[in-house]
Amino acid sequence: MTDAQVRVLVVEDDADTALFVRTVLERRAGMSVTVTADAMSALAHVASQGVDLVLTDIQLPGMSGLELLGALRSAAPGVPVVVMTAFASVDYAVDALQREADDFLVKPLSAADLVERATRIAERGRARREAHQGSVVLAVGAHPDDVEIGIGATLAAHRDAGDTIVVLTLSGGAVGGDAAQRHQEALAAAAVVGARLFLLDFVDTRLDPADGVITAVEETIAQVRPTIVYTHSVHDRHQDHRAVHRAVQVAARQVPTLGCFESPSATVDFRPTRFVTVDGYLETKLEMLAAFASQAHREYMAPDLVQATARYWARFGTGKYVEPLEMVRTSGRVGASGLSGSTARVGEGVQDGAVGT
């Protein structure tokens, strides 16, 4: 294994089994183990913390372990999942393996077998992810749904290019709805593209770069080490959006590529210099936005308007649908998904050129 401690998530509602698995993996394998008793808590943990291995029981309250397995394949691609059950049934094993489980364990578990298989599968999963690792993309928004509205399709394209996606949302959006509900909606939207979500609790409409926001962004950047950062444009009527832009400008000063997306409150001074072709990814963006059911009444969330906006920006780029970016700086080609030039498709680098306005 690599030097970093292996992080394991155990999803088990039987307290005795959970304690056994945790004790064995911590004491005998030196792993860091977190236990949750249900699938929704597991998905929330994976989105916010990230793990190297998931061990899940089949019989869980609400969502079954096999249903969780399917959700994890979207929310945490590349993370190995081992299914545990007390029923030594061939049908269970076949079903789990058909759903791409990495292994199948029958209770009662042997301590030696548990350590050997968990270590081997976690090691294999890490090696697989490192072999296919692209850029790390950090998208920073003031409120839940800001990032998805601005660059949801671009993030979907990054996902398919093999990049790691992290979303940092600085407030719970309490002014625009119930913060707890919006938190769950943000988790669901992040899961659509397998993004890791950091949702902080700065006061909505009162964001101030000098009041901890810069530090919060710096801490996230230090943890995830992005090569590409996206955030709000300074050309925006919303004070929180402008505050986040200023904070990210400072906090991301060492990140090679920094681009700013358009929001519904952007002013006429928003003048993009990069146009990212997102053909084939607009439906994914709409799926992300649909997760924000509490905001469905807002005109800018309407699918036809989202589609029309992407179609409009295509007049300056290539393809049928485009998301625009004001580039603060770019290193040219950054990893597998660098954005360079006046038009770009995630996964390609192109040369600078003039764009008509």
DAWO-V848832 format. One record per residue. N is the residue number from 1. RES is the residue in three letters. D_LAST is the distance of its C-alpha to the last C-alpha in Angstrom with 1 decimal. Layout:
[[N:RES:D_LAST] [N:RES:D_LAST]]
This chain:
[[1:MET:53.3] [2:THR:50.9] [3:ASP:52.0] [4:ALA:49.9] [5:GLN:52.0] [6:VAL:51.4] [7:ARG:50.1] [8:VAL:51.6] [9:LEU:51.0] [10:VAL:54.1] [11:VAL:53.7] [12:GLU:57.2] [13:ASP:58.8] [14:ASP:62.4] [15:ALA:63.1] [16:ASP:65.8] [17:THR:63.7] [18:ALA:60.7] [19:LEU:63.0] [20:PHE:64.6] [21:VAL:61.3] [22:ARG:59.9] [23:THR:63.2] [24:VAL:63.5] [25:LEU:59.9] [26:GLU:60.0] [27:ARG:63.5] [28:ARG:63.8] [29:ALA:60.3] [30:GLY:58.9] [31:MET:55.9] [32:SER:54.0] [33:VAL:54.5] [34:THR:53.0] [35:VAL:54.6] [36:THR:53.2] [37:ALA:55.1] [38:ASP:52.5] [39:ALA:49.4] [40:MET:46.9] [41:SER:48.0] [42:ALA:47.6] [43:LEU:44.0] [44:ALA:43.2] [45:HIS:44.9] [46:VAL:43.2] [47:ALA:39.7] [48:SER:40.5] [49:GLN:42.9] [50:GLY:42.6] [51:VAL:45.8] [52:ASP:47.3] [53:LEU:49.5] [54:VAL:50.2] [55:LEU:53.7] [56:THR:54.0] [57:ASP:56.9] [58:ILE:56.6] [59:GLN:58.2] [60:LEU:56.0] [61:PRO:55.7] [62:GLY:52.8] [63:MET:50.8] [64:SER:53.0] [65:GLY:52.6] [66:LEU:51.5] [67:GLU:48.7] [68:LEU:47.8] [69:LEU:47.7] [70:GLY:45.0] [71:ALA:42.9] [72:LEU:43.2] [73:ARG:42.0] [74:SER:38.6] [75:ALA:38.7] [76:ALA:40.1] [77:PRO:39.7] [78:GLY:42.0] [79:VAL:44.4] [80:PRO:47.9] [81:VAL:49.7] [82:VAL:53.5] [83:VAL:55.2] [84:MET:58.6] [85:THR:61.2] [86:ALA:64.8] [87:PHE:65.1] [88:ALA:65.8] [89:SER:64.6] [90:VAL:63.3] [91:ASP:61.0] [92:TYR:59.4] [93:ALA:58.9] [94:VAL:57.5] [95:ASP:55.1] [96:ALA:53.9] [97:LEU:53.4] [98:GLN:51.6] [99:ARG:49.1] [100:GLU:48.6] [101:ALA:50.9] [102:ASP:51.6] [103:ASP:55.3] [104:PHE:57.9] [105:LEU:60.6] [106:VAL:63.7] [107:LYS:65.4] [108:PRO:67.7] [109:LEU:65.7] [110:SER:67.4] [111:ALA:66.4] [112:ALA:66.5] [113:ASP:64.5] [114:LEU:61.9] [115:VAL:61.4] [116:GLU:61.3] [117:ARG:58.9] [118:ALA:56.5] [119:THR:56.4] [120:ARG:55.9] [121:ILE:53.1] [122:ALA:51.2] [123:GLU:51.5] [124:ARG:50.2] [125:GLY:47.3] [126:ARG:46.3] [127:ALA:46.5] [128:ARG:44.4] [129:ARG:41.6] [130:GLU:41.7] [131:ALA:41.6] [132:HIS:38.4] [133:GLN:36.8] [134:GLY:33.1] [135:SER:30.9] [136:VAL:31.6] [137:VAL:28.6] [138:LEU:29.0] [139:ALA:26.9] [140:VAL:27.7] [141:GLY:27.4] [142:ALA:29.1] [143:HIS:30.5] [144:PRO:31.4] [145:ASP:28.6] [146:ASP:25.7] [147:VAL:25.2] [148:GLU:25.7] [149:ILE:23.0] [150:GLY:20.5] [151:ILE:21.2] [152:GLY:24.2] [153:ALA:23.0] [154:THR:22.1] [155:LEU:25.6] [156:ALA:27.1] [157:ALA:25.6] [158:HIS:27.0] [159:ARG:30.3] [160:ASP:30.6] [161:ALA:29.8] [162:GLY:32.9] [163:ASP:31.4] [164:THR:33.2] [165:ILE:31.4] [166:VAL:32.4] [167:VAL:31.2] [168:LEU:32.1] [169:THR:32.2] [170:LEU:33.5] [171:SER:35.0] [172:GLY:36.6] [173:GLY:34.6] [174:ALA:37.9] [175:VAL:36.3] [176:GLY:34.4] [177:GLY:37.5] [178:ASP:40.5] [179:ALA:39.8] [180:ALA:42.2] [181:GLN:40.6] [182:ARG:37.1] [183:HIS:38.5] [184:GLN:39.9] [185:GLU:36.6] [186:ALA:34.8] [187:LEU:37.4] [188:ALA:37.0] [189:ALA:33.2] [190:ALA:33.6] [191:ALA:36.3] [192:VAL:33.9] [193:VAL:32.2] [194:GLY:35.2] [195:ALA:33.8] [196:ARG:36.1] [197:LEU:35.8] [198:PHE:36.7] [199:LEU:36.8] [200:LEU:37.9] [201:ASP:39.4] [202:PHE:37.7] [203:VAL:37.9] [204:ASP:35.0] [205:THR:33.2] [206:ARG:35.1] [207:LEU:33.4] [208:ASP:33.8] [209:PRO:32.8] [210:ALA:36.1] [211:ASP:38.2] [212:GLY:38.4] [213:VAL:34.9] [214:ILE:34.1] [215:THR:37.5] [216:ALA:36.9] [217:VAL:33.7] [218:GLU:35.4] [219:GLU:38.3] [220:THR:36.3] [221:ILE:34.5] [222:ALA:37.9] [223:GLN:39.2] [224:VAL:36.6] [225:ARG:35.2] [226:PRO:31.6] [227:THR:29.5] [228:ILE:26.2] [229:VAL:25.6] [230:TYR:23.0] [231:THR:23.1] [232:HIS:21.6] [233:SER:18.7] [234:VAL:20.1] [235:HIS:17.5] [236:ASP:19.8] [237:ARG:22.4] [238:HIS:25.1] [239:GLN:27.4] [240:ASP:28.5] [241:HIS:25.0] [242:ARG:24.5] [243:ALA:28.0] [244:VAL:27.5] [245:HIS:24.5] [246:ARG:26.6] [247:ALA:29.6] [248:VAL:27.8] [249:GLN:26.3] [250:VAL:30.0] [251:ALA:31.6] [252:ALA:29.4] [253:ARG:29.4] [254:GLN:31.2] [255:VAL:29.1] [256:PRO:27.1] [257:THR:23.9] [258:LEU:22.4] [259:GLY:19.3] [260:CYS:18.4] [261:PHE:17.8] [262:GLU:16.5] [263:SER:19.4] [264:PRO:20.1] [265:SER:20.6] [266:ALA:17.4] [267:THR:16.0] [268:VAL:12.8] [269:ASP:12.8] [270:PHE:12.3] [271:ARG:9.4] [272:PRO:10.2] [273:THR:10.5] [274:ARG:12.6] [275:PHE:12.5] [276:VAL:16.1] [277:THR:17.4] [278:VAL:20.1] [279:ASP:21.6] [280:GLY:25.2] [281:TYR:24.9] [282:LEU:23.7] [283:GLU:27.3] [284:THR:28.4] [285:LYS:25.9] [286:LEU:27.3] [287:GLU:30.8] [288:MET:30.1] [289:LEU:28.9] [290:ALA:32.0] [291:ALA:34.2] [292:PHE:33.3] [293:ALA:35.5] [294:SER:36.1] [295:GLN:32.4] [296:ALA:32.1] [297:HIS:32.3] [298:ARG:29.0] [299:GLU:26.3] [300:TYR:23.7] [301:MET:26.2] [302:ALA:26.3] [303:PRO:25.7] [304:ASP:23.9] [305:LEU:21.3] [306:VAL:20.9] [307:GLN:20.5] [308:ALA:18.0] [309:THR:15.8] [310:ALA:15.9] [311:ARG:15.3] [312:TYR:12.1] [313:TRP:10.6] [314:ALA:11.9] [315:ARG:9.2] [316:PHE:7.5] [317:GLY:11.0] [318:THR:14.4] [319:GLY:17.1] [320:LYS:17.5] [321:TYR:17.0] [322:VAL:15.0] [323:GLU:15.5] [324:PRO:13.0] [325:LEU:14.4] [326:GLU:14.1] [327:MET:16.4] [328:VAL:19.0] [329:ARG:20.7] [330:THR:21.5] [331:SER:24.5] [332:GLY:22.8] [333:ARG:24.9] [334:VAL:26.9] [335:GLY:29.7] [336:ALA:29.2] [337:SER:25.9] [338:GLY:24.0] [339:LEU:20.2] [340:SER:18.8] [341:GLY:15.8] [342:SER:12.1] [343:THR:13.5] [344:ALA:17.1] [345:ARG:19.9] [346:VAL:22.7] [347:GLY:25.5] [348:GLU:23.5] [349:GLY:22.2] [350:VAL:19.5] [351:GLN:18.5] [352:ASP:15.6] [353:GLY:12.9] [354:ALA:9.6] [355:VAL:6.5] [356:GLY:3.8] [357:THR:0.0]]
